[in-house]
Amino acid sequence: MPIIVNLDVMMAKRKISLNELSGRVDLTLSNLSILKTGKAKAIRFSTLEAICKALDCQPSDILEYKSNAE
């Protein structure tokens, strides 16, 4: 898939665990884990906003586009 999820990278930079982030954004561990591993097919803007707020980052820090040609 050409959309890469860098949530794990941002979490490491901010030194925050999956459990802590889950509590901050009010998302279940399983759903957050699916997003973190890049297995999610979609993300709500409200969820993305909550994650960005909790990690003090921009959506582009979490989501990245890479074409198949690369």
C-alpha positions, 0 to 999 in steps of 0.5 A: 500500500502506498500510504505508510503509517509512521505512528510507531516512529512518532511514539518512540520520538515522544517516548509514549507507550501504546497504553498511554496513547490509547488512554489519551486518545480514547481508542482501544488498544486493539484499534490503535495497534492495527493503526500502528502496524499499518493494517488499518484501511482507514482513519477518521479525521477526529482520531487523527486529530486526537493522535496529533494533539497527544503527540504534538505533531502534524498528520504528515508526521504520521502518514506518508505517501510512497508511490509504487514506482519507488 
